[in-house]
Amino acid sequence: MTDTRETGFDFLPKFDAAGLVTAVVTDRVSGELLMVAHMNAAAIAATRATGEATFFSRSRGRLWKKGETSGNVLRVVELRVDCDQDALWLIVDPAGPACHTGARSCFYRGVALGAAHTEGALSPVA
């Protein structure tokens, strides 16, 4: 491999056509997946500068600091980038629920698997 993005140590995020990368957020202590969001260059810069997770809200069309209204900020302990730098992993200490519904994680429902389950097959996850 000669692609320095994949083998080197320079942070060179590979943004999509909309200028975004996917950001996966997990709890530092439990390892639980809390949420998935998107970040643009400004959100990454704000997160690195403040240590608190900032994302780009596609629905609002602007930067959004997690917890800006609820107080449920995500304090970033570690920021990692995947092999081709098109996804980020934020390992955080959450100050409250990560989901806007009040659930600890945005992934609070399971989807039934198998050929017999084609629709309407959500169930709560403990």
Backbone bond lengths (Angstrom), bond angles and torsions (degrees), N, CA, C in turn:
res aa  C-N    CA-C-N  psi(-1)  N-CA   C-N-CA  omega(-1)  CA-C   N-CA-C  phi
1 M - - - 1.446 - - 1.522 110.19 -
2 T 1.299 114.87 132.81 1.458 118.69 179.35 1.522 112.47 -119.36
3 D 1.327 117.98 0.21 1.458 121.18 179.77 1.525 108.78 -75.16
4 T 1.315 116.48 111.02 1.468 120.01 -177.26 1.521 111.97 -64.89
5 R 1.332 117.47 -22.96 1.466 119.35 176.00 1.526 109.47 -62.24
6 E 1.327 116.94 -34.98 1.462 121.30 -177.17 1.523 113.72 -92.50
7 T 1.304 118.37 -23.56 1.459 119.55 -175.16 1.521 114.00 -116.42
8 G 1.317 116.97 -16.37 1.461 120.58 -175.98 1.519 113.12 -89.13
9 F 1.305 115.47 -171.58 1.456 121.24 -177.60 1.522 113.05 -119.83
10 D 1.335 116.85 19.91 1.458 120.95 173.88 1.518 108.55 -90.89
11 F 1.320 116.27 137.06 1.458 121.65 177.35 1.522 107.56 -82.22
12 L 1.343 115.44 107.19 1.464 122.75 -175.70 1.526 109.26 -132.23
13 P 1.338 117.84 71.73 1.465 119.19 -176.56 1.523 112.05 -53.92
14 K 1.326 115.25 138.25 1.464 121.56 177.91 1.529 107.06 -99.43
15 F 1.324 115.45 97.01 1.460 121.51 -177.83 1.526 110.20 -78.44
16 D 1.337 115.92 149.57 1.461 119.75 176.20 1.530 109.82 -78.43
17 A 1.323 116.78 -173.97 1.468 121.48 -176.71 1.524 112.33 -61.15
18 A 1.326 117.49 -24.59 1.466 121.88 179.12 1.530 111.44 -90.10
19 G 1.337 117.06 1.16 1.460 120.55 -179.82 1.514 113.79 80.86
20 L 1.339 116.79 26.16 1.464 121.68 -175.55 1.526 112.21 -122.66
21 V 1.331 114.60 154.58 1.460 122.22 167.14 1.523 107.12 -124.69
22 T 1.315 116.27 151.56 1.460 121.34 177.46 1.519 109.04 -77.94
23 A 1.324 116.09 139.02 1.463 122.02 178.62 1.529 109.28 -122.73
24 V 1.316 115.79 121.66 1.453 123.14 178.05 1.529 107.15 -101.17
25 V 1.331 116.84 133.21 1.462 121.23 -175.04 1.521 110.25 -120.20
26 T 1.349 116.29 125.13 1.463 120.65 177.09 1.520 110.68 -125.51
27 D 1.322 114.40 155.37 1.461 122.00 177.83 1.528 109.55 -76.45
28 R 1.326 116.92 129.46 1.467 121.38 -178.88 1.517 112.38 -59.40
29 V 1.333 118.22 -41.12 1.457 121.76 -174.20 1.528 112.13 -79.70
30 S 1.321 116.94 -51.26 1.472 120.41 -173.93 1.523 113.26 -89.64
31 G 1.331 117.58 -21.48 1.455 120.94 -175.14 1.517 112.80 79.38
32 E 1.329 117.32 0.15 1.459 121.75 -177.72 1.529 111.75 -63.69
33 L 1.320 115.86 139.17 1.456 121.43 173.31 1.520 107.59 -72.08
34 L 1.326 116.63 121.46 1.462 120.31 -176.77 1.522 112.87 -98.65
35 M 1.313 117.32 -43.80 1.456 120.05 -177.26 1.518 110.65 -166.10
36 V 1.325 114.86 165.94 1.450 123.23 172.50 1.522 106.11 -128.48
37 A 1.311 116.61 133.82 1.465 121.23 -179.34 1.520 108.21 -144.51
38 H 1.315 116.26 -169.66 1.459 121.32 179.81 1.522 109.59 -126.85
39 M 1.320 114.58 149.55 1.458 120.52 178.28 1.517 109.21 -131.89
40 N 1.334 115.68 140.67 1.456 120.77 169.82 1.523 107.36 -105.83
41 A 1.312 117.66 -176.46 1.468 120.25 -177.20 1.524 111.65 -59.94
42 A 1.331 117.17 -39.36 1.473 120.49 -179.55 1.520 111.24 -67.21
43 A 1.323 118.05 -38.54 1.467 121.41 178.61 1.522 110.89 -66.08
44 I 1.330 116.23 -40.63 1.467 120.11 177.41 1.521 109.76 -63.33
45 A 1.316 116.97 -44.90 1.467 120.85 -179.92 1.527 110.94 -62.27
46 A 1.324 117.87 -43.21 1.468 121.31 179.70 1.526 110.88 -64.73
47 T 1.318 116.69 -41.30 1.462 121.17 179.07 1.527 110.60 -63.40
48 R 1.306 116.39 -45.29 1.469 120.19 179.72 1.523 111.18 -65.16
49 A 1.317 117.81 -37.22 1.467 121.47 -177.31 1.519 112.62 -73.68
50 T 1.340 117.26 -37.83 1.466 120.56 -173.49 1.513 114.31 -100.77
51 G 1.346 117.14 -22.76 1.456 120.42 -175.35 1.519 112.59 78.86
52 E 1.332 117.08 6.69 1.466 121.92 176.93 1.520 108.08 -118.48
53 A 1.333 116.34 136.32 1.460 121.61 -173.53 1.521 112.27 -63.72
54 T 1.318 114.76 125.82 1.456 123.06 173.87 1.516 107.15 -124.14
55 F 1.313 116.07 135.91 1.456 121.55 -177.12 1.525 109.47 -124.17
56 F 1.334 116.02 172.94 1.447 120.64 170.47 1.517 106.68 -105.55
57 S 1.312 116.49 119.16 1.457 121.51 179.27 1.519 109.26 -84.54
58 R 1.321 115.97 115.00 1.462 119.49 178.70 1.519 110.65 -68.11
59 S 1.332 118.10 -35.31 1.467 120.04 -178.96 1.533 111.92 -72.36
60 R 1.329 117.08 -34.89 1.470 120.73 179.65 1.525 112.20 -89.42
61 G 1.328 116.29 -19.73 1.454 120.97 -179.18 1.521 113.24 68.45
62 R 1.343 115.63 33.02 1.467 119.28 -178.51 1.523 110.28 -156.60
63 L 1.349 114.37 169.84 1.461 119.15 174.45 1.519 109.03 -65.53
64 W 1.316 114.61 147.90 1.452 121.17 -178.96 1.523 108.07 -142.86
65 K 1.335 115.64 114.42 1.461 120.44 176.01 1.518 107.23 -84.17
66 K 1.317 116.73 119.92 1.461 121.02 180.00 1.522 108.24 -57.21
67 G 1.324 115.58 124.91 1.458 121.30 179.52 1.515 113.76 92.32
68 E 1.336 117.87 6.22 1.469 119.79 -176.57 1.524 112.16 -61.27
69 T 1.324 118.74 -28.43 1.465 120.51 176.50 1.524 112.12 -109.94
70 S 1.320 117.50 -33.62 1.467 121.36 -176.50 1.518 113.33 -85.72
71 G 1.326 117.22 -23.71 1.457 120.84 -173.63 1.525 112.82 85.86
72 N 1.322 116.81 -2.53 1.465 121.64 -178.57 1.525 110.66 -86.29
73 V 1.320 115.26 64.50 1.459 120.32 -178.00 1.525 110.84 -71.70
74 L 1.321 114.24 158.66 1.457 121.64 175.72 1.519 106.91 -112.44
75 R 1.329 117.23 109.52 1.460 121.34 178.47 1.527 108.42 -83.86
76 V 1.300 115.98 118.07 1.462 120.93 -174.49 1.526 109.69 -80.79
77 V 1.324 114.89 121.58 1.453 122.38 178.44 1.521 109.84 -93.30
78 E 1.335 115.22 -36.02 1.456 120.41 -178.72 1.518 108.71 -149.85
79 L 1.321 115.83 141.71 1.462 122.55 176.85 1.523 107.40 -123.80
80 R 1.325 116.31 122.09 1.464 121.24 179.89 1.521 109.82 -121.74
81 V 1.320 115.54 155.39 1.452 122.07 177.04 1.520 107.97 -121.19
82 D 1.338 117.62 145.29 1.461 119.90 -179.90 1.524 110.96 -77.13
83 C 1.323 115.84 178.44 1.466 122.25 -170.88 1.519 114.68 -57.20
84 D 1.326 118.70 -39.50 1.461 119.16 179.94 1.533 112.26 -104.77
85 Q 1.312 116.18 11.92 1.464 125.22 172.02 1.527 114.03 61.51
86 D 1.354 116.60 33.74 1.458 118.82 175.16 1.526 112.53 -110.52
87 A 1.331 116.52 9.85 1.462 121.59 175.76 1.526 108.77 -149.25
88 L 1.327 115.05 146.55 1.461 121.60 179.35 1.519 109.93 -118.16
89 W 1.320 115.09 151.22 1.461 122.17 176.37 1.518 106.72 -123.01
90 L 1.333 116.11 117.19 1.454 121.93 176.69 1.516 108.22 -102.47
91 I 1.310 116.89 120.41 1.461 122.98 175.56 1.520 104.94 -100.96
92 V 1.343 115.95 121.23 1.464 119.62 -166.44 1.523 113.22 -131.25
93 D 1.324 113.55 162.52 1.454 122.88 165.25 1.523 105.39 -108.17
94 P 1.344 117.79 106.44 1.458 120.12 -178.11 1.529 111.63 -78.53
95 A 1.340 116.17 143.42 1.465 121.25 178.10 1.519 111.39 -94.96
96 G 1.305 117.18 13.40 1.458 122.49 -179.08 1.513 108.85 163.31
97 P 1.330 117.04 -166.38 1.462 120.29 179.54 1.526 111.72 -58.20
98 A 1.323 116.43 142.91 1.462 120.64 178.62 1.524 111.76 -86.68
99 C 1.323 117.16 -25.96 1.460 120.65 -175.44 1.528 111.80 -89.81
100 H 1.329 115.72 143.12 1.465 120.46 178.40 1.528 112.43 -64.74
101 T 1.356 117.47 -14.95 1.464 120.88 177.94 1.525 112.09 -81.11
102 G 1.328 116.33 -9.47 1.457 121.36 -175.67 1.515 112.97 97.63
103 A 1.326 117.10 -4.61 1.468 121.04 176.97 1.527 109.03 -74.67
104 R 1.308 116.21 149.12 1.458 120.92 179.64 1.521 111.67 -57.69
105 S 1.330 116.13 -41.82 1.461 123.10 -179.78 1.522 108.80 -123.96
106 C 1.303 116.99 150.49 1.466 120.66 174.14 1.526 110.75 -70.49
107 F 1.318 116.96 -14.31 1.457 122.05 -177.79 1.524 110.12 -101.95
108 Y 1.323 116.15 64.76 1.465 122.14 -175.80 1.529 112.83 -99.58
109 R 1.343 117.48 4.29 1.462 121.20 178.62 1.520 109.92 -127.88
110 G 1.313 115.63 141.56 1.454 121.12 175.56 1.516 109.93 -101.38
111 V 1.315 116.56 154.87 1.457 122.77 178.08 1.525 107.65 -112.04
112 A 1.332 116.03 126.31 1.461 120.61 -179.64 1.522 110.25 -63.60
113 L 1.317 115.83 140.71 1.461 122.30 179.45 1.524 109.99 -106.31
114 G 1.291 116.70 158.74 1.460 121.83 176.64 1.518 111.35 112.63
115 A 1.323 115.11 155.87 1.461 122.11 -175.81 1.529 112.70 -61.37
116 A 1.317 118.32 -28.30 1.467 120.90 -177.67 1.528 112.21 -74.71
117 H 1.336 116.99 -14.99 1.466 121.33 -177.03 1.527 109.59 -106.73
118 T 1.319 115.98 101.44 1.456 119.09 -178.83 1.525 113.63 -109.96
119 E 1.321 117.68 -27.39 1.464 119.43 178.12 1.518 109.89 -156.80
120 G 1.319 116.19 161.05 1.461 121.28 176.88 1.511 113.68 60.72
121 A 1.304 118.18 36.17 1.458 120.41 -173.00 1.523 111.67 -119.08
122 L 1.332 116.58 50.40 1.473 120.02 176.33 1.503 109.53 -97.09
123 S 1.325 115.48 146.86 1.471 120.27 176.48 1.520 108.46 -142.02
124 P 1.341 116.51 150.05 1.471 118.98 178.64 1.514 110.95 -63.86
125 V 1.329 115.65 148.79 1.454 122.01 176.61 1.516 106.28 -110.47
126 A 1.306 116.72 135.67 1.469 120.76 -179.53 1.494 111.54 -72.32
